[in-house]
Amino acid sequence: MKRYRDLSGRSGVVAYQLSDDAVTVKFRDGDVYRYDYAVTGRLEVDEMKRLAEAGEGLATFISRVVKGRYAGKVRCLFRK
C-alpha cells in the first residue's frame, strides 16, 4: 500500500492501493476497506482515486458521500 500524504494532518486515512476498478483504503484504526465500481460506483471510486493521489479529502469524501458502500472489509492480521 502507498502511504497517504494527509496534507491536512488530520485524516483518518493512512494508506491506499489503487487498481483498475477499485481503491483499497487503510484507516488510522487499522481497518482496511475495498471500494469498487460494482458496489461503490464508478464516479465515486474515480473521485476517491483522485483524492488519494492528491493526499487530501479522502476520509471526508468517504464519510460524506460513500458511507457504507464498500465492497468488502479486508481482514488485517497486524494493526498499528
Secondary structure as GFF3:
##gff-version 3
##sequence-region A 1 80
A	DSSP	beta_strand	2	3	.	.	.	ID=ss1
A	DSSP	beta_strand	13	19	.	.	.	ID=ss2
A	DSSP	beta_strand	22	27	.	.	.	ID=ss3
A	DSSP	beta_strand	32	36	.	.	.	ID=ss4
A	DSSP	alpha_helix	42	54	.	.	.	ID=ss5
A	DSSP	alpha_helix	58	61	.	.	.	ID=ss6
A	DSSP	pi_helix	62	66	.	.	.	ID=ss7
A	DSSP	beta_strand	72	74	.	.	.	ID=ss8
###
